């Protein structure tokens, strides 16, 4: 398959690249639209970080 691509004219390769780019953008926008429509919930905060209290050195 790759050997066939090497024989294609450059103008055709550029046209295929532009088409592929447009398809990828359209699919990305569709994924984003579905994700937003799903109602992205905010990420729940994890437990509070541990608080360390240093104790004075003892002799």
C-alpha positions in Angstrom: 0.0 0.0 0.0 2.8 2.4 0.9 4.5 1.7 -2.4 1.3 2.9 -4.2 1.3 6.1 -2.3 4.9 6.9 -3.4 3.7 6.8 -7.1 0.8 9.2 -6.6 1.3 12.7 -7.8 2.0 15.3 -5.1 -1.1 17.3 -5.8 -3.2 14.3 -5.2 -1.3 13.5 -1.9 -1.9 17.1 -0.8 -5.6 16.8 -1.6 -5.9 13.6 0.4 -4.0 15.2 3.3 -6.5 18.1 3.3 -9.4 15.8 3.2 -8.1 13.6 6.0 -7.5 16.7 8.1 -11.0 17.9 7.6 -12.4 14.5 8.6 -10.3 14.5 11.7 -11.4 18.0 12.7 -15.1 17.1 12.1 -14.8 13.9 14.2 -13.0 15.8 17.0 -15.8 18.4 17.1 -18.4 15.7 17.2 -16.6 13.9 20.1 -16.4 17.3 21.9 -20.1 18.0 21.3 -21.2 14.6 22.6 -19.0 15.0 25.7 -20.5 18.4 26.4 -24.0 17.1 25.8 -23.4 14.3 28.2 -23.0 16.9 30.9 -19.5 16.8 32.1 -19.6 16.6 35.8 -16.9 18.4 37.8 -14.2 16.1 39.2 -14.8 15.3 42.8 -12.2 16.6 45.2 -10.1 14.0 46.9 -9.5 13.8 50.6 -7.9 16.8 52.2 -4.1 16.6 52.2 -2.5 15.4 55.4 -1.4 18.2 57.7 1.9 17.5 59.5 2.7 19.2 62.8 6.3 19.2 63.7 7.1 18.3 67.3 10.0 20.0 69.1 13.1 17.9 69.5 13.4 16.3 72.9 16.6 15.7 74.8 
